[in-house]
Amino acid sequence: MPGHQVGAIDTKVLDLETLPKAHSYVLFNCSKVDEFITEHLMSIRDNNRQMSEHGVQRLHSETFTE
């Protein structure tokens, strides 16, 4: 059933290094954010025309959640 818990609750407290990584993971894997990801990538490409695609992807990964 959507929206209902199945099984036991297991709560974890994330440290300050893991929390931003988990946040990025959720955003990069949520289809509702796809439009914003595309817009951000286009902005990076427009502002860094000489940057390689690898560089664009790296900068995107580093700055999207800021």
N, C-alpha and C positions, 0 to 999 in steps of 0.2 A: 504494500500500500504506500503510495507516495505521501511523504510528509509525516510518516509514522516510524518510530524507532523499532528496530528489530534487533533483539539480542541485548547484551549487557552494555552499560555505559563505561567507557574507559577514557578518563580525562587525562590529558597530558599538558604540562606547562612547557612552552617552548622557550629556549634561551634566546638572547638578543641576536645571535648569529643565525639561528635556525628560523626564527619567525619571518624575516624578510624573504628568505628562500621559499618558505611555505606559501607566503602571500603571492609571490611571483608565480609559483606553480599553479595556484588556483586561478589567477587571472589569465595566464597563458593557456589554460585548459577549459575556459568557460566561453561557450559560443556567444554569449551576450556581450562579450568584450571584443569580439572580432572586428567590429567597425572601428573601434578606437585603436586597435593594434594596427590595422591597415593605415589609418590616418597618421599614426605616429611614424610608421615606416616611410610613408610618403614624405613626411616632413624632414626626416633624417636624410633621405635621398636628395630632396630639393636643396637642402642646406649644405650638403657635402657631396657635390657632384663628382669629385675625383675619388671618392672612397670606394673601395672594393665592396662587393656584396657581403663578404665575410665581415668586413669592418662595420657595415651597416647593421648586420644582425647582432654583432657584439655590442655596439652602442645601444641598439634597441633593447637588448636584454639588460643592460646596465642601467638604462635611464627610464624605461617605460613606467615603472612603479613609483617613480619620484613625484 
